[in-house]
Amino acid sequence: LVPGARPRVVLRNVASDTRGKGRGRYPRTNKAVTCMAVTRVMISGAPASGKGTQCELLSENFGLTHISAGDLLRAEVASGTANGKKAKEFMDAGKLVPNEIVVTMVKDRLSQSDAQAGWLLDGYPRSKDQADALEEADIRPEVFLLLEVPEEMLVERVVGRRLDPETGKIYHLKYAPPESDEIAARLIQRSDDTEEKVVPRLETHNSNVAAILDSYKDVLVRINGNQAKDQVYADIESALKSLNVSA
């Protein structure tokens, strides 16, 4: 693109290959996918901010490969890769996995063929050191999306969640109640879905975000996450389409 030009937005029908299931992969489909000049996206949001839903929508509708550093780390450990074995040594010792190992995993993942058309890096980096390590590896987003939801709403979303142990489906007592009394009777609250557990997690998230915002202030886009999920997505889509991206 010429510097200052608006991103090109086109629609095409995509019949993907059989890449399997999982984050950042999508089944064979003929639905229209929006292809844009914005191809490197980072997204951050607190627990219960709706980030997972927005990642699914962005991955599906924009053809971006969804990469969660946490899921990637667990997958590498489970697969017994060289990086996974190194990471496991630190995890087994109760230590944080060094930035260089995680960044190497992320960089290797971004080099795979399905990420060449664009990527969506979810929930990483979480510290200034991690942001610096990504910068040194020449991994920088064209846009950093920050989902913002008032803390009291986040607490309400988490505390009201209930799990159906038979189906694995997640309900919410206020926003997505169970379909019948029979289902309601068997719902359970997960141990970490309490105010005592979620408040420290929110504090950690806020601290992490504060530490990295300076690194991405020139590409930061704040999104009001305290809306219906369709409206949140519409705001994200509008923001991405309006961005000017230099080649």
C-alpha positions in Angstrom: 0.0 0.0 0.0 1.0 3.6 -0.5 1.5 5.2 2.9 -1.7 6.9 4.0 -3.9 4.8 1.7 -6.9 3.2 3.1 -6.9 -0.6 3.5 -8.3 -2.5 0.5 -11.5 -4.4 1.4 -12.6 -7.1 -0.9 -14.9 -10.1 -0.6 -14.1 -13.5 -1.9 -15.5 -17.0 -1.5 -13.0 -19.2 0.4 -13.1 -23.0 0.4 -10.3 -23.8 2.9 -8.2 -26.9 2.9 -8.7 -29.6 5.5 -6.5 -28.0 8.2 -8.2 -29.7 11.1 -9.8 -28.1 14.1 -8.6 -25.7 16.7 -7.9 -22.0 17.2 -6.8 -20.2 14.1 -8.2 -23.0 11.8 -11.6 -23.1 10.1 -13.6 -25.9 8.4 -14.3 -26.1 4.7 -16.7 -23.4 3.8 -17.9 -21.3 1.0 -18.9 -18.2 3.0 -17.6 -14.8 2.0 -14.5 -13.7 3.9 -13.5 -10.1 4.2 -9.8 -9.7 3.1 -8.1 -6.5 4.2 -4.8 -4.8 4.2 -4.8 -5.1 8.0 -3.3 -8.6 8.5 -1.4 -8.3 11.8 -3.8 -7.9 14.8 -3.3 -8.2 18.6 -6.2 -8.3 20.9 -6.4 -7.9 24.7 -9.3 -8.2 27.1 -10.0 -9.0 30.7 -11.6 -12.3 31.8 -15.3 -12.3 30.7 -14.7 -9.3 28.4 -16.0 -11.4 25.4 -12.6 -11.6 23.8 -13.0 -15.3 22.9 -16.2 -14.6 21.0 -14.6 -11.7 19.1 -11.6 -13.7 18.2 -13.8 -16.4 16.7 -15.7 -13.8 14.7 -12.5 -12.1 13.5 -10.8 -15.3 12.6 -13.9 -16.6 10.6 -14.8 -13.3 8.9 -11.4 -11.9 8.1 -9.5 -15.1 7.5 -7.0 -14.4 10.3 -5.2 -17.2 11.9 -6.1 -17.1 15.6 -3.1 -17.7 17.8 -3.4 -17.9 21.6 0.0 -18.0 23.2 -1.3 -20.0 26.2 -2.9 -22.6 24.0 0.2 -22.7 21.8 2.4 -23.3 24.8 0.2 -26.1 26.1 0.1 -27.7 22.6 3.8 -27.6 22.2 4.3 -29.2 25.6 1.7 -31.9 24.8 3.3 -32.6 21.4 6.8 -32.9 22.9 8.5 -30.4 20.5 11.9 -29.1 21.3 10.5 -25.8 22.5 7.8 -27.7 24.4 10.3 -29.8 26.3 12.3 -26.7 27.2 9.1 -25.0 28.5 8.0 -28.1 30.4 11.2 -28.0 32.4 10.4 -24.5 33.7 6.7 -25.3 34.2 7.5 -28.5 36.2 9.8 -26.4 38.4 7.0 -23.9 39.0 8.8 -21.2 37.1 7.7 -18.8 34.4 8.6 -19.9 30.9 11.3 -17.5 29.6 10.2 -14.9 27.0 12.7 -16.2 24.4 11.0 -19.7 24.4 7.5 -18.3 24.1 8.5 -15.8 21.5 10.2 -18.5 19.5 7.0 -20.6 19.6 5.0 -17.6 18.5 7.5 -16.7 15.7 7.5 -20.3 14.5 3.7 -20.4 14.5 3.5 -17.2 12.5 5.8 -18.6 9.9 3.4 -21.5 9.1 1.5 -21.3 5.8 -1.9 -20.7 7.3 -0.7 -17.5 9.1 0.7 -15.9 6.0 -2.6 -14.3 5.0 -2.9 -12.7 8.4 -2.8 -13.4 12.1 -4.7 -12.6 15.3 -2.5 -12.8 18.4 -4.7 -13.3 21.5 -3.7 -12.2 25.0 0.0 -11.8 24.4 2.2 -10.0 25.2 1.4 -9.5 28.9 4.5 -7.6 30.0 6.8 -4.9 28.7 9.6 -7.5 28.5 7.4 -9.7 26.3 6.5 -6.8 24.1 10.2 -5.9 23.7 11.0 -9.5 22.9 8.4 -9.5 20.2 9.7 -6.2 18.8 13.2 -7.6 18.7 11.8 -10.6 16.7 10.2 -8.1 14.3 6.7 -9.2 15.4 4.6 -6.0 15.5 0.8 -5.5 15.0 -0.8 -3.1 12.6 -3.5 -2.7 15.2 -3.8 -3.5 19.0 -7.4 -4.0 20.0 -8.3 -3.4 23.6 -11.7 -4.5 24.8 -12.8 -2.3 27.7 -15.6 -3.4 30.1 -16.3 -1.8 33.5 -14.9 -4.0 36.3 -18.3 -4.4 38.1 -19.8 -5.7 34.8 -16.9 -8.2 34.4 -17.5 -9.4 38.0 -21.2 -9.8 37.3 -20.5 -11.8 34.1 -18.1 -14.2 35.9 -20.0 -14.7 39.1 -23.2 -15.4 37.2 -21.7 -18.1 35.1 -22.9 -21.7 35.6 -21.7 -25.0 34.0 -23.8 -27.9 33.0 -21.6 -30.9 34.0 -23.5 -33.2 31.6 -23.1 -31.2 28.4 -20.3 -28.8 29.2 -22.5 -25.9 28.2 -21.9 -22.6 29.9 -25.0 -20.6 31.1 -25.4 -17.3 32.8 -28.1 -16.8 35.5 -29.0 -13.4 34.1 -27.9 -13.2 30.5 -28.2 -16.8 29.3 -30.4 -18.7 31.7 -31.0 -22.5 31.3 -33.8 -23.7 29.1 -35.5 -25.8 31.8 -35.8 -26.3 35.5 -34.2 -29.8 35.0 -31.1 -28.2 33.6 -31.1 -25.4 36.2 -31.1 -28.0 39.0 -27.9 -29.6 37.9 -25.9 -26.5 37.1 -22.7 -25.9 39.1 -20.5 -22.9 39.7 -16.8 -23.4 38.8 -14.4 -22.8 41.7 -12.7 -19.9 39.9 -16.0 -18.2 39.0 -16.3 -16.4 42.3 -15.7 -12.7 43.2 -12.9 -13.7 45.5 -11.1 -15.4 42.6 -12.0 -13.0 39.7 -11.0 -9.7 41.4 -7.3 -10.6 41.7 -7.3 -11.9 38.1 -8.7 -8.5 36.9 -6.1 -6.7 38.9 -3.4 -8.8 37.2 -4.9 -8.1 33.8 -5.1 -4.4 34.4 -1.4 -4.3 35.5 -0.4 -6.3 32.4 -2.2 -4.0 30.1 -0.8 -0.9 31.7 2.7 -2.2 31.2 2.4 -2.7 27.5 0.2 0.1 26.3 3.1 2.4 25.7 4.6 -0.2 23.3 1.5 -0.1 21.1 0.0 3.4 21.7 0.5 4.3 18.1 -1.7 1.4 16.9 -4.1 1.2 19.9 -7.8 1.0 19.3 -10.1 1.0 22.3 -13.3 -0.9 21.9 -16.4 -0.6 24.2 -16.9 -4.2 25.2 -19.9 -3.3 27.4 -22.4 -3.9 24.6 -24.1 -6.8 22.8 -21.5 -9.0 21.1 -22.8 -8.2 17.7 -22.4 -4.5 18.3 -18.9 -5.0 19.7 -17.9 -6.9 16.6 -19.5 -4.2 14.4 -17.3 -1.6 16.2 -14.2 -3.7 15.7 -15.0 -4.3 12.0 -15.6 -0.6 11.5 -12.3 0.3 13.2 -10.4 -2.2 11.1 -11.9 -1.0 7.8 -11.1 2.7 8.6 -7.5 2.2 9.4 -4.7 3.5 7.2 -1.9 1.0 6.9 1.5 1.6 5.3 3.0 -1.2 3.3 
